Each structure stands twice: as C-alpha cells, then as structure tokens.
Amino acid sequence: MEKLSTEEQASLVWQFICSVPIMLLEEILPWMVSFLSASKQSEVTQCLNEIAPMEKALQEVSHKVQ
C-alpha cells in the first residue's frame, strides 16, 4: 500500500473483480465483508458503487453486501 497510489490500488482491485465470475462474487463478497467493522463495510460498499457504476451485475452484488 505504501508503494502504490490510490489509483493504482483501485486499478488492481478492479482487475481482480473483473477476473472473478459474478456468481462467485455474489457468494464471496458478502462473506468477506461480514468480517469487517460497520464503518469498513460502508467503505467497501461505497467503493464498489464508485468503481462499477455502469456495471449492473456488480451493482447487484454490491447491494447484497449491504
């Protein structure tokens, strides 16, 4: 995290998300987020909404995370 800018980190996260099938994301993301504090859960949801505003399938996944 110290070596990459926020934009570079976001790009890597986006590349990862795009490489995982949506059906798998539907199961993994809510499970992963459940281990975070409420404030971190909110940050993840906001991030998903910002990085994939035009991706309907990802928006549906992000709503399941909430």
N, CA, C and O atoms as a Tripos MOL2 file, in Angstrom:
@<TRIPOS>MOLECULE
protein
  264   263    66     0     0
PROTEIN
NO_CHARGES

@<TRIPOS>ATOM
      1 N           0.8130   -1.1930    0.0000 N.3       1 MET1
      2 CA          0.0000    0.0000    0.0000 C.3       1 MET1
      3 C           0.8560    1.2560    0.0000 C.2       1 MET1
      4 O           0.4520    2.2930   -0.5260 O.2       1 MET1
      5 N           2.0410    1.1570    0.5930 N.am      2 GLU2
      6 CA          2.9150    2.3240    0.6570 C.3       2 GLU2
      7 C           3.5500    2.6220   -0.6970 C.2       2 GLU2
      8 O           3.9450    3.7580   -0.9580 O.2       2 GLU2
      9 N           3.6500    1.6250   -1.5480 N.am      3 LYS3
     10 CA          4.3540    1.7990   -2.8110 C.3       3 LYS3
     11 C           3.4360    2.1610   -3.9770 C.2       3 LYS3
     12 O           3.9060    2.6460   -5.0060 O.2       3 LYS3
     13 N           2.1180    1.9290   -3.8230 N.am      4 LEU4
     14 CA          1.1840    2.1820   -4.9110 C.3       4 LEU4
     15 C           0.2490    3.3290   -4.5550 C.2       4 LEU4
     16 O          -0.1760    3.4760   -3.4090 O.2       4 LEU4
     17 N          -0.0580    4.1330   -5.5590 N.am      5 SER5
     18 CA         -1.0060    5.2190   -5.3420 C.3       5 SER5
     19 C          -2.4150    4.6360   -5.1720 C.2       5 SER5
     20 O          -2.6510    3.4630   -5.4620 O.2       5 SER5
     21 N          -3.3280    5.4600   -4.7060 N.am      6 THR6
     22 CA         -4.7170    5.0270   -4.5470 C.3       6 THR6
     23 C          -5.2830    4.5710   -5.8820 C.2       6 THR6
     24 O          -6.0100    3.5800   -5.9480 O.2       6 THR6
     25 N          -4.9530    5.2880   -6.9380 N.am      7 GLU7
     26 CA         -5.4400    4.9320   -8.2740 C.3       7 GLU7
     27 C          -4.8940    3.5780   -8.7180 C.2       7 GLU7
     28 O          -5.6200    2.7720   -9.3010 O.2       7 GLU7
     29 N          -3.6140    3.3280   -8.4410 N.am      8 GLU8
     30 CA         -3.0210    2.0410   -8.8100 C.3       8 GLU8
     31 C          -3.6580    0.9030   -8.0150 C.2       8 GLU8
     32 O          -3.9140   -0.1730   -8.5550 O.2       8 GLU8
     33 N          -3.9100    1.1470   -6.7400 N.am      9 GLN9
     34 CA         -4.5600    0.1340   -5.9190 C.3       9 GLN9
     35 C          -5.9700   -0.1500   -6.4370 C.2       9 GLN9
     36 O          -6.3770   -1.3070   -6.5440 O.2       9 GLN9
     37 N          -6.7120    0.9130   -6.7600 N.am     10 ALA10
     38 CA         -8.0700    0.7520   -7.2850 C.3      10 ALA10
     39 C          -8.0540   -0.0220   -8.5930 C.2      10 ALA10
     40 O          -8.9290   -0.8540   -8.8330 O.2      10 ALA10
     41 N          -7.0770    0.2420   -9.4320 N.am     11 SER11
     42 CA         -6.9640   -0.4730  -10.7000 C.3      11 SER11
     43 C          -6.7270   -1.9670  -10.4730 C.2      11 SER11
     44 O          -7.3120   -2.8020  -11.1630 O.2      11 SER11
     45 N          -5.8840   -2.2950   -9.5260 N.am     12 LEU12
     46 CA         -5.6250   -3.7070   -9.2250 C.3      12 LEU12
     47 C          -6.8690   -4.4030   -8.6720 C.2      12 LEU12
     48 O          -7.1630   -5.5430   -9.0300 O.2      12 LEU12
     49 N          -7.5910   -3.7100   -7.8030 N.am     13 VAL13
     50 CA         -8.8260   -4.2810   -7.2550 C.3      13 VAL13
     51 C          -9.8350   -4.4980   -8.3720 C.2      13 VAL13
     52 O         -10.4940   -5.5360   -8.4290 O.2      13 VAL13
     53 N          -9.9560   -3.5130   -9.2610 N.am     14 TRP14
     54 CA        -10.8830   -3.6340  -10.3900 C.3      14 TRP14
     55 C         -10.4980   -4.8130  -11.2740 C.2      14 TRP14
     56 O         -11.3720   -5.5710  -11.6940 O.2      14 TRP14
     57 N          -9.2210   -4.9830  -11.5650 N.am     15 GLN15
     58 CA         -8.7650   -6.1130  -12.3780 C.3      15 GLN15
     59 C          -9.1340   -7.4380  -11.7140 C.2      15 GLN15
     60 O          -9.5670   -8.3740  -12.3870 O.2      15 GLN15
     61 N          -8.9610   -7.5170  -10.3970 N.am     16 PHE16
     62 CA         -9.3180   -8.7330   -9.6750 C.3      16 PHE16
     63 C         -10.8180   -8.9930   -9.7710 C.2      16 PHE16
     64 O         -11.2400  -10.1060  -10.0850 O.2      16 PHE16
     65 N         -11.6230   -7.9640   -9.5000 N.am     17 ILE17
     66 CA        -13.0730   -8.1320   -9.5380 C.3      17 ILE17
     67 C         -13.5300   -8.5950  -10.9100 C.2      17 ILE17
     68 O         -14.4080   -9.4510  -11.0220 O.2      17 ILE17
     69 N         -12.9350   -8.0320  -11.9520 N.am     18 CYS18
     70 CA        -13.3160   -8.4000  -13.3210 C.3      18 CYS18
     71 C         -12.8910   -9.8190  -13.6900 C.2      18 CYS18
     72 O         -13.4300  -10.4090  -14.6260 O.2      18 CYS18
     73 N         -11.9370  -10.3570  -12.9650 N.am     19 SER19
     74 CA        -11.4640  -11.7030  -13.2880 C.3      19 SER19
     75 C         -12.2470  -12.8020  -12.5750 C.2      19 SER19
     76 O         -12.0750  -13.9840  -12.8720 O.2      19 SER19
     77 N         -13.1070  -12.4110  -11.6340 N.am     20 VAL20
     78 CA        -13.8780  -13.3830  -10.8630 C.3      20 VAL20
     79 C         -15.3000  -13.4350  -11.4190 C.2      20 VAL20
     80 O         -15.9220  -12.3920  -11.6200 O.2      20 VAL20
     81 N         -15.8220  -14.6400  -11.6690 N.am     21 PRO21
     82 CA        -17.2060  -14.7380  -12.1620 C.3      21 PRO21
     83 C         -18.1910  -14.1020  -11.1710 C.2      21 PRO21
     84 O         -18.0290  -14.2160   -9.9560 O.2      21 PRO21
     85 N         -19.2050  -13.4390  -11.7120 N.am     22 ILE22
     86 CA        -20.1970  -12.7410  -10.8910 C.3      22 ILE22
     87 C         -20.8370  -13.6870   -9.8750 C.2      22 ILE22
     88 O         -21.0530  -13.3000   -8.7270 O.2      22 ILE22
     89 N         -21.1370  -14.8980  -10.2750 N.am     23 MET23
     90 CA        -21.7860  -15.8370   -9.3490 C.3      23 MET23
     91 C         -20.9030  -16.1130   -8.1380 C.2      23 MET23
     92 O         -21.4060  -16.2900   -7.0280 O.2      23 MET23
     93 N         -19.6120  -16.1500   -8.3440 N.am     24 LEU24
     94 CA        -18.6870  -16.3650   -7.2360 C.3      24 LEU24
     95 C         -18.5940  -15.1130   -6.3650 C.2      24 LEU24
     96 O         -18.5300  -15.2110   -5.1390 O.2      24 LEU24
     97 N         -18.5880  -13.9400   -6.9940 N.am     25 LEU25
     98 CA        -18.5630  -12.6920   -6.2320 C.3      25 LEU25
     99 C         -19.7890  -12.5660   -5.3320 C.2      25 LEU25
    100 O         -19.7020  -12.0540   -4.2160 O.2      25 LEU25
    101 N         -20.9350  -13.0420   -5.8320 N.am     26 GLU26
    102 CA        -22.1660  -12.9790   -5.0360 C.3      26 GLU26
    103 C         -22.0240  -13.7360   -3.7240 C.2      26 GLU26
    104 O         -22.6450  -13.3770   -2.7240 O.2      26 GLU26
    105 N         -21.2160  -14.7700   -3.7270 N.am     27 GLU27
    106 CA        -21.0120  -15.5550   -2.5140 C.3      27 GLU27
    107 C         -19.8540  -15.0260   -1.6780 C.2      27 GLU27
    108 O         -19.9430  -14.9660   -0.4520 O.2      27 GLU27
    109 N         -18.7730  -14.6450   -2.3400 N.am     28 ILE28
    110 CA        -17.5530  -14.2780   -1.6250 C.3      28 ILE28
    111 C         -17.6220  -12.8950   -0.9870 C.2      28 ILE28
    112 O         -17.2610  -12.7360    0.1800 O.2      28 ILE28
    113 N         -18.0790  -11.8940   -1.7320 N.am     29 LEU29
    114 CA        -18.0550  -10.5230   -1.2010 C.3      29 LEU29
    115 C         -18.8620  -10.3560    0.0890 C.2      29 LEU29
    116 O         -18.3400   -9.7980    1.0540 O.2      29 LEU29
    117 N         -20.1100  -10.8180    0.1420 N.am     30 PRO30
    118 CA        -20.8370  -10.6590    1.4160 C.3      30 PRO30
    119 C         -20.1360  -11.3780    2.5760 C.2      30 PRO30
    120 O         -20.1040  -10.8700    3.6970 O.2      30 PRO30
    121 N         -19.5860  -12.5410    2.3050 N.am     31 TRP31
    122 CA        -18.8690  -13.2920    3.3360 C.3      31 TRP31
    123 C         -17.6350  -12.5190    3.8060 C.2      31 TRP31
    124 O         -17.3990  -12.3950    5.0080 O.2      31 TRP31
    125 N         -16.8570  -12.0040    2.8670 N.am     32 MET32
    126 CA        -15.6490  -11.2560    3.2240 C.3      32 MET32
    127 C         -16.0050  -10.0010    4.0130 C.2      32 MET32
    128 O         -15.3750   -9.7020    5.0270 O.2      32 MET32
    129 N         -17.0000   -9.2800    3.5530 N.am     33 VAL33
    130 CA        -17.3780   -8.0200    4.1810 C.3      33 VAL33
    131 C         -17.9460   -8.2580    5.5850 C.2      33 VAL33
    132 O         -17.8460   -7.3840    6.4460 O.2      33 VAL33
    133 N         -18.5340   -9.4170    5.8180 N.am     34 SER34
    134 CA        -19.1320   -9.6980    7.1300 C.3      34 SER34
    135 C         -18.0910   -9.6800    8.2520 C.2      34 SER34
    136 O         -18.4500   -9.5240    9.4190 O.2      34 SER34
    137 N         -16.8340   -9.8350    7.9220 N.am     35 PHE35
    138 CA        -15.7700   -9.8210    8.9190 C.3      35 PHE35
    139 C         -15.2710   -8.4120    9.2430 C.2      35 PHE35
    140 O         -14.4560   -8.2360   10.1490 O.2      35 PHE35
    141 N         -15.7540   -7.4130    8.5090 N.am     36 LEU36
    142 CA        -15.3130   -6.0320    8.7030 C.3      36 LEU36
    143 C         -16.2030   -5.3040    9.6990 C.2      36 LEU36
    144 O         -17.3450   -5.6950    9.9390 O.2      36 LEU36
    145 N         -15.6600   -4.2440   10.2710 N.am     37 SER37
    146 CA        -16.4600   -3.3800   11.1390 C.3      37 SER37
    147 C         -17.5160   -2.6820   10.2810 C.2      37 SER37
    148 O         -17.4110   -2.6560    9.0550 O.2      37 SER37
    149 N         -18.5250   -2.1220   10.9290 N.am     38 ALA38
    150 CA        -19.6070   -1.4380   10.2090 C.3      38 ALA38
    151 C         -19.0770   -0.3020    9.3330 C.2      38 ALA38
    152 O         -19.5420   -0.1130    8.2090 O.2      38 ALA38
    153 N         -18.1070    0.4510    9.8490 N.am     39 SER39
    154 CA        -17.5760    1.5670    9.0530 C.3      39 SER39
    155 C         -16.8110    1.0610    7.8300 C.2      39 SER39
    156 O         -16.8960    1.6510    6.7530 O.2      39 SER39
    157 N         -16.0660   -0.0280    7.9990 N.am     40 LYS40
    158 CA        -15.3300   -0.5960    6.8630 C.3      40 LYS40
    159 C         -16.2930   -1.2170    5.8550 C.2      40 LYS40
    160 O         -16.0500   -1.1540    4.6500 O.2      40 LYS40
    161 N         -17.3790   -1.8150    6.3330 N.am     41 GLN41
    162 CA        -18.3930   -2.3600    5.4250 C.3      41 GLN41
    163 C         -18.9700   -1.2510    4.5590 C.2      41 GLN41
    164 O         -19.1760   -1.4260    3.3580 O.2      41 GLN41
    165 N         -19.2260   -0.1170    5.1790 N.am     42 SER42
    166 CA        -19.7450    1.0400    4.4470 C.3      42 SER42
    167 C         -18.7430    1.5190    3.4040 C.2      42 SER42
    168 O         -19.1260    1.8690    2.2880 O.2      42 SER42
    169 N         -17.4660    1.5350    3.7610 N.am     43 GLU43
    170 CA        -16.4220    1.9550    2.8190 C.3      43 GLU43
    171 C         -16.3600    1.0220    1.6160 C.2      43 GLU43
    172 O         -16.2290    1.4790    0.4810 O.2      43 GLU43
    173 N         -16.4540   -0.2860    1.8590 N.am     44 VAL44
    174 CA        -16.4000   -1.2620    0.7650 C.3      44 VAL44
    175 C         -17.5940   -1.0750   -0.1630 C.2      44 VAL44
    176 O         -17.4470   -1.0830   -1.3850 O.2      44 VAL44
    177 N         -18.7670   -0.9080    0.4180 N.am     45 THR45
    178 CA        -19.9700   -0.7100   -0.3880 C.3      45 THR45
    179 C         -19.8560    0.5540   -1.2270 C.2      45 THR45
    180 O         -20.1790    0.5490   -2.4150 O.2      45 THR45
    181 N         -19.3960    1.6360   -0.6090 N.am     46 GLN46
    182 CA        -19.2290    2.8970   -1.3310 C.3      46 GLN46
    183 C         -18.2090    2.7260   -2.4550 C.2      46 GLN46
    184 O         -18.4190    3.2190   -3.5640 O.2      46 GLN46
    185 N         -17.1250    2.0440   -2.1790 N.am     47 CYS47
    186 CA        -16.0930    1.8130   -3.1890 C.3      47 CYS47
    187 C         -16.6610    1.0320   -4.3630 C.2      47 CYS47
    188 O         -16.4340    1.3920   -5.5180 O.2      47 CYS47
    189 N         -17.3980   -0.0340   -4.0760 N.am     48 LEU48
    190 CA        -17.9970   -0.8230   -5.1590 C.3      48 LEU48
    191 C         -18.9340    0.0300   -5.9980 C.2      48 LEU48
    192 O         -18.9530   -0.0810   -7.2240 O.2      48 LEU48
    193 N         -19.7040    0.8710   -5.3460 N.am     49 ASN49
    194 CA        -20.6280    1.7330   -6.0840 C.3      49 ASN49
    195 C         -19.8940    2.7570   -6.9420 C.2      49 ASN49
    196 O         -20.3920    3.1530   -7.9960 O.2      49 ASN49
    197 N         -18.7310    3.1820   -6.5070 N.am     50 GLU50
    198 CA        -17.9580    4.1650   -7.2610 C.3      50 GLU50
    199 C         -17.1800    3.5410   -8.4080 C.2      50 GLU50
    200 O         -17.0820    4.1380   -9.4810 O.2      50 GLU50
    201 N         -16.6240    2.3530   -8.2030 N.am     51 ILE51
    202 CA        -15.7650    1.7780   -9.2380 C.3      51 ILE51
    203 C         -16.5450    1.0680  -10.3230 C.2      51 ILE51
    204 O         -16.0230    0.8320  -11.4130 O.2      51 ILE51
    205 N         -17.7930    0.7250  -10.0370 N.am     52 ALA52
    206 CA        -18.5500   -0.0260  -11.0380 C.3      52 ALA52
    207 C         -19.9460    0.5490  -11.2600 C.2      52 ALA52
    208 O         -20.9220   -0.2000  -11.2860 O.2      52 ALA52
    209 N         -20.0560    1.8670  -11.4210 N.am     53 PRO53
    210 CA        -21.3960    2.4490  -11.5370 C.3      53 PRO53
    211 C         -22.1590    2.0090  -12.7810 C.2      53 PRO53
    212 O         -23.3900    2.0340  -12.7860 O.2      53 PRO53
    213 N         -21.4640    1.6130  -13.8140 N.am     54 MET54
    214 CA        -22.1300    1.2250  -15.0510 C.3      54 MET54
    215 C         -22.2600   -0.2920  -15.1930 C.2      54 MET54
    216 O         -22.8380   -0.7720  -16.1680 O.2      54 MET54
    217 N         -21.7410   -1.0280  -14.2580 N.am     55 GLU55
    218 CA        -21.7810   -2.4880  -14.3110 C.3      55 GLU55
    219 C         -22.9670   -2.9880  -13.4940 C.2      55 GLU55
    220 O         -22.8660   -3.1370  -12.2770 O.2      55 GLU55
    221 N         -24.0880   -3.2460  -14.1570 N.am     56 LYS56
    222 CA        -25.3190   -3.6290  -13.4660 C.3      56 LYS56
    223 C         -25.1140   -4.8770  -12.6080 C.2      56 LYS56
    224 O         -25.5860   -4.9210  -11.4720 O.2      56 LYS56
    225 N         -24.4330   -5.8730  -13.1180 N.am     57 ALA57
    226 CA        -24.2390   -7.1100  -12.3590 C.3      57 ALA57
    227 C         -23.4460   -6.8500  -11.0820 C.2      57 ALA57
    228 O         -23.7700   -7.4000  -10.0300 O.2      57 ALA57
    229 N         -22.4160   -6.0210  -11.1640 N.am     58 LEU58
    230 CA        -21.6340   -5.7030   -9.9820 C.3      58 LEU58
    231 C         -22.4290   -4.8480   -8.9980 C.2      58 LEU58
    232 O         -22.2600   -4.9850   -7.7870 O.2      58 LEU58
    233 N         -23.2800   -3.9840   -9.4970 N.am     59 GLN59
    234 CA        -24.1260   -3.1850   -8.6120 C.3      59 GLN59
    235 C         -25.0640   -4.1050   -7.8270 C.2      59 GLN59
    236 O         -25.3090   -3.8800   -6.6420 O.2      59 GLN59
    237 N         -25.5860   -5.1380   -8.4860 N.am     60 GLU60
    238 CA        -26.4490   -6.0890   -7.7950 C.3      60 GLU60
    239 C         -25.6780   -6.8220   -6.7050 C.2      60 GLU60
    240 O         -26.2110   -7.0600   -5.6210 O.2      60 GLU60
    241 N         -24.4350   -7.1800   -6.9820 N.am     61 VAL61
    242 CA        -23.5960   -7.8330   -5.9740 C.3      61 VAL61
    243 C         -23.3530   -6.8840   -4.8210 C.2      61 VAL61
    244 O         -23.4430   -7.2910   -3.6630 O.2      61 VAL61
    245 N         -23.0460   -5.6250   -5.1070 N.am     62 SER62
    246 CA        -22.7440   -4.6770   -4.0380 C.3      62 SER62
    247 C         -23.9680   -4.4630   -3.1510 C.2      62 SER62
    248 O         -23.8150   -4.2160   -1.9550 O.2      62 SER62
    249 N         -25.1750   -4.5510   -3.7050 N.am     63 HIS63
    250 CA        -26.3780   -4.4070   -2.8810 C.3      63 HIS63
    251 C         -26.5470   -5.5950   -1.9520 C.2      63 HIS63
    252 O         -27.1250   -5.4540   -0.8740 O.2      63 HIS63
    253 N         -26.0610   -6.7490   -2.3410 N.am     64 LYS64
    254 CA        -26.1270   -7.9270   -1.4660 C.3      64 LYS64
    255 C         -25.1370   -7.8150   -0.3170 C.2      64 LYS64
    256 O         -25.3180   -8.4360    0.7300 O.2      64 LYS64
    257 N         -24.0950   -7.0250   -0.5170 N.am     65 VAL65
    258 CA        -23.0830   -6.8210    0.5180 C.3      65 VAL65
    259 C         -23.6600   -5.9720    1.6410 C.2      65 VAL65
    260 O         -23.3100   -6.1600    2.8060 O.2      65 VAL65
    261 N         -24.5400   -5.0420    1.2980 N.am     66 GLN66
    262 CA        -25.0710   -4.0910    2.2950 C.3      66 GLN66
    263 C         -25.8990   -4.7700    3.3300 C.2      66 GLN66
    264 O         -26.4150   -4.1150    4.2350 O.2      66 GLN66
@<TRIPOS>BOND
     1     1     2 1
     2     2     3 1
     3     3     4 2
     4     3     5 am
     5     5     6 1
     6     6     7 1
     7     7     8 2
     8     7     9 am
     9     9    10 1
    10    10    11 1
    11    11    12 2
    12    11    13 am
    13    13    14 1
    14    14    15 1
    15    15    16 2
    16    15    17 am
    17    17    18 1
    18    18    19 1
    19    19    20 2
    20    19    21 am
    21    21    22 1
    22    22    23 1
    23    23    24 2
    24    23    25 am
    25    25    26 1
    26    26    27 1
    27    27    28 2
    28    27    29 am
    29    29    30 1
    30    30    31 1
    31    31    32 2
    32    31    33 am
    33    33    34 1
    34    34    35 1
    35    35    36 2
    36    35    37 am
    37    37    38 1
    38    38    39 1
    39    39    40 2
    40    39    41 am
    41    41    42 1
    42    42    43 1
    43    43    44 2
    44    43    45 am
    45    45    46 1
    46    46    47 1
    47    47    48 2
    48    47    49 am
    49    49    50 1
    50    50    51 1
    51    51    52 2
    52    51    53 am
    53    53    54 1
    54    54    55 1
    55    55    56 2
    56    55    57 am
    57    57    58 1
    58    58    59 1
    59    59    60 2
    60    59    61 am
    61    61    62 1
    62    62    63 1
    63    63    64 2
    64    63    65 am
    65    65    66 1
    66    66    67 1
    67    67    68 2
    68    67    69 am
    69    69    70 1
    70    70    71 1
    71    71    72 2
    72    71    73 am
    73    73    74 1
    74    74    75 1
    75    75    76 2
    76    75    77 am
    77    77    78 1
    78    78    79 1
    79    79    80 2
    80    79    81 am
    81    81    82 1
    82    82    83 1
    83    83    84 2
    84    83    85 am
    85    85    86 1
    86    86    87 1
    87    87    88 2
    88    87    89 am
    89    89    90 1
    90    90    91 1
    91    91    92 2
    92    91    93 am
    93    93    94 1
    94    94    95 1
    95    95    96 2
    96    95    97 am
    97    97    98 1
    98    98    99 1
    99    99   100 2
   100    99   101 am
   101   101   102 1
   102   102   103 1
   103   103   104 2
   104   103   105 am
   105   105   106 1
   106   106   107 1
   107   107   108 2
   108   107   109 am
   109   109   110 1
   110   110   111 1
   111   111   112 2
   112   111   113 am
   113   113   114 1
   114   114   115 1
   115   115   116 2
   116   115   117 am
   117   117   118 1
   118   118   119 1
   119   119   120 2
   120   119   121 am
   121   121   122 1
   122   122   123 1
   123   123   124 2
   124   123   125 am
   125   125   126 1
   126   126   127 1
   127   127   128 2
   128   127   129 am
   129   129   130 1
   130   130   131 1
   131   131   132 2
   132   131   133 am
   133   133   134 1
   134   134   135 1
   135   135   136 2
   136   135   137 am
   137   137   138 1
   138   138   139 1
   139   139   140 2
   140   139   141 am
   141   141   142 1
   142   142   143 1
   143   143   144 2
   144   143   145 am
   145   145   146 1
   146   146   147 1
   147   147   148 2
   148   147   149 am
   149   149   150 1
   150   150   151 1
   151   151   152 2
   152   151   153 am
   153   153   154 1
   154   154   155 1
   155   155   156 2
   156   155   157 am
   157   157   158 1
   158   158   159 1
   159   159   160 2
   160   159   161 am
   161   161   162 1
   162   162   163 1
   163   163   164 2
   164   163   165 am
   165   165   166 1
   166   166   167 1
   167   167   168 2
   168   167   169 am
   169   169   170 1
   170   170   171 1
   171   171   172 2
   172   171   173 am
   173   173   174 1
   174   174   175 1
   175   175   176 2
   176   175   177 am
   177   177   178 1
   178   178   179 1
   179   179   180 2
   180   179   181 am
   181   181   182 1
   182   182   183 1
   183   183   184 2
   184   183   185 am
   185   185   186 1
   186   186   187 1
   187   187   188 2
   188   187   189 am
   189   189   190 1
   190   190   191 1
   191   191   192 2
   192   191   193 am
   193   193   194 1
   194   194   195 1
   195   195   196 2
   196   195   197 am
   197   197   198 1
   198   198   199 1
   199   199   200 2
   200   199   201 am
   201   201   202 1
   202   202   203 1
   203   203   204 2
   204   203   205 am
   205   205   206 1
   206   206   207 1
   207   207   208 2
   208   207   209 am
   209   209   210 1
   210   210   211 1
   211   211   212 2
   212   211   213 am
   213   213   214 1
   214   214   215 1
   215   215   216 2
   216   215   217 am
   217   217   218 1
   218   218   219 1
   219   219   220 2
   220   219   221 am
   221   221   222 1
   222   222   223 1
   223   223   224 2
   224   223   225 am
   225   225   226 1
   226   226   227 1
   227   227   228 2
   228   227   229 am
   229   229   230 1
   230   230   231 1
   231   231   232 2
   232   231   233 am
   233   233   234 1
   234   234   235 1
   235   235   236 2
   236   235   237 am
   237   237   238 1
   238   238   239 1
   239   239   240 2
   240   239   241 am
   241   241   242 1
   242   242   243 1
   243   243   244 2
   244   243   245 am
   245   245   246 1
   246   246   247 1
   247   247   248 2
   248   247   249 am
   249   249   250 1
   250   250   251 1
   251   251   252 2
   252   251   253 am
   253   253   254 1
   254   254   255 1
   255   255   256 2
   256   255   257 am
   257   257   258 1
   258   258   259 1
   259   259   260 2
   260   259   261 am
   261   261   262 1
   262   262   263 1
   263   263   264 2
@<TRIPOS>SUBSTRUCTURE
     1 MET1         2 RESIDUE 1 A MET
     2 GLU2         6 RESIDUE 1 A GLU
     3 LYS3        10 RESIDUE 1 A LYS
     4 LEU4        14 RESIDUE 1 A LEU
     5 SER5        18 RESIDUE 1 A SER
     6 THR6        22 RESIDUE 1 A THR
     7 GLU7        26 RESIDUE 1 A GLU
     8 GLU8        30 RESIDUE 1 A GLU
     9 GLN9        34 RESIDUE 1 A GLN
    10 ALA10       38 RESIDUE 1 A ALA
    11 SER11       42 RESIDUE 1 A SER
    12 LEU12       46 RESIDUE 1 A LEU
    13 VAL13       50 RESIDUE 1 A VAL
    14 TRP14       54 RESIDUE 1 A TRP
    15 GLN15       58 RESIDUE 1 A GLN
    16 PHE16       62 RESIDUE 1 A PHE
    17 ILE17       66 RESIDUE 1 A ILE
    18 CYS18       70 RESIDUE 1 A CYS
    19 SER19       74 RESIDUE 1 A SER
    20 VAL20       78 RESIDUE 1 A VAL
    21 PRO21       82 RESIDUE 1 A PRO
    22 ILE22       86 RESIDUE 1 A ILE
    23 MET23       90 RESIDUE 1 A MET
    24 LEU24       94 RESIDUE 1 A LEU
    25 LEU25       98 RESIDUE 1 A LEU
    26 GLU26      102 RESIDUE 1 A GLU
    27 GLU27      106 RESIDUE 1 A GLU
    28 ILE28      110 RESIDUE 1 A ILE
    29 LEU29      114 RESIDUE 1 A LEU
    30 PRO30      118 RESIDUE 1 A PRO
    31 TRP31      122 RESIDUE 1 A TRP
    32 MET32      126 RESIDUE 1 A MET
    33 VAL33      130 RESIDUE 1 A VAL
    34 SER34      134 RESIDUE 1 A SER
    35 PHE35      138 RESIDUE 1 A PHE
    36 LEU36      142 RESIDUE 1 A LEU
    37 SER37      146 RESIDUE 1 A SER
    38 ALA38      150 RESIDUE 1 A ALA
    39 SER39      154 RESIDUE 1 A SER
    40 LYS40      158 RESIDUE 1 A LYS
    41 GLN41      162 RESIDUE 1 A GLN
    42 SER42      166 RESIDUE 1 A SER
    43 GLU43      170 RESIDUE 1 A GLU
    44 VAL44      174 RESIDUE 1 A VAL
    45 THR45      178 RESIDUE 1 A THR
    46 GLN46      182 RESIDUE 1 A GLN
    47 CYS47      186 RESIDUE 1 A CYS
    48 LEU48      190 RESIDUE 1 A LEU
    49 ASN49      194 RESIDUE 1 A ASN
    50 GLU50      198 RESIDUE 1 A GLU
    51 ILE51      202 RESIDUE 1 A ILE
    52 ALA52      206 RESIDUE 1 A ALA
    53 PRO53      210 RESIDUE 1 A PRO
    54 MET54      214 RESIDUE 1 A MET
    55 GLU55      218 RESIDUE 1 A GLU
    56 LYS56      222 RESIDUE 1 A LYS
    57 ALA57      226 RESIDUE 1 A ALA
    58 LEU58      230 RESIDUE 1 A LEU
    59 GLN59      234 RESIDUE 1 A GLN
    60 GLU60      238 RESIDUE 1 A GLU
    61 VAL61      242 RESIDUE 1 A VAL
    62 SER62      246 RESIDUE 1 A SER
    63 HIS63      250 RESIDUE 1 A HIS
    64 LYS64      254 RESIDUE 1 A LYS
    65 VAL65      258 RESIDUE 1 A VAL
    66 GLN66      262 RESIDUE 1 A GLN
